[in-house]
Each structure stands twice: as C-alpha cells, then as structure tokens.
Amino acid sequence: MIGSTTVPVSRHARHARHARGTLRRRRGAVVVIALWATSIAAITASAIMLYAFRQASYGREAVARVKARWAAR
C-alpha cells in the first residue's frame, strides 16, 4: 500500500471496538432493568404499607367501638 495514508486495523482492534459497544448496550440494559425492578419494589412496598395502615385503622375503630359499648353499660 504505497502512498496510502490509512493504517490497516487489526482484527483484535476491531473486536475490541465491537466489544466496547456491546458492553455499553449491556450496561444500559442492566440500568433499565435495575430501575424497573426498583420501581416495582417501591410500588409493592407502598401497597403493603397502605394495606397495613388500613388494617390498623380498622382495628383501632373496632377497639373504640368496644370501649364505647362497655362505657355505655
């Protein structure tokens, strides 16, 4: 290649560039999956907390009714 200014790229260099691109895509996919899993966990935890709060509220109301009934006797 007389007079050529381009340097041939070795197979290893091409493979390394391809591997970096693949690694970036994988890293991006892992970030998306982690965000998705975190949001699902947050929604689940919020639902459990809401359910527990409602059950505790119903329990307090039941205790208050029993106390009121016994106080009225």
C-alpha positions in Angstrom: 0.0 0.0 0.0 2.4 2.6 -1.2 1.1 6.1 -0.8 -1.8 5.1 1.4 -2.3 7.1 4.5 -4.7 4.7 6.2 -3.3 2.2 8.6 -4.9 -1.2 8.4 -6.8 -2.0 11.6 -6.0 -5.4 13.1 -8.7 -7.9 13.8 -8.1 -7.5 17.5 -8.7 -3.7 17.4 -12.0 -4.2 15.5 -13.1 -6.9 18.0 -12.2 -4.6 20.9 -14.3 -1.7 19.5 -17.2 -4.1 18.9 -16.8 -5.5 22.5 -17.0 -1.9 23.9 -20.2 -1.2 22.1 -21.7 -4.5 23.3 -20.6 -3.7 26.8 -22.3 -0.3 26.7 -25.5 -1.8 25.4 -25.4 -4.4 28.1 -24.7 -1.8 30.8 -27.6 0.3 29.5 -29.9 -2.8 29.7 -28.8 -3.5 33.2 -29.6 0.1 34.3 -33.0 -0.2 32.7 -33.7 -3.5 34.4 -32.5 -2.2 37.8 -34.7 0.9 37.5 -37.7 -1.2 36.5 -37.1 -3.6 39.5 -36.7 -0.7 41.9 -39.9 0.9 40.7 -41.8 -2.4 41.1 -40.4 -2.9 44.6 -41.4 0.6 45.5 -44.9 0.2 44.2 -45.2 -3.2 46.1 -43.9 -1.7 49.3 -46.3 1.2 49.0 -49.2 -1.1 48.5 -48.2 -3.2 51.5 -47.9 -0.1 53.7 -51.3 1.2 52.6 -52.9 -2.2 53.3 -51.3 -2.3 56.8 -52.3 1.2 57.6 -55.9 0.5 56.6 -56.0 -2.7 58.7 -54.5 -0.9 61.7 -57.2 1.9 61.3 -60.0 -0.7 61.2 -58.5 -2.3 64.3 -58.4 1.0 66.2 -62.1 1.7 65.2 -63.1 -1.8 66.4 -61.4 -1.2 69.7 -63.0 2.2 70.1 -66.5 0.7 69.4 -66.0 -2.0 72.0 -64.8 0.6 74.6 -67.8 2.8 73.8 -70.2 -0.1 74.1 -68.7 -1.1 77.5 -68.7 2.5 78.7 -72.4 2.8 77.8 -73.4 -0.1 80.1 
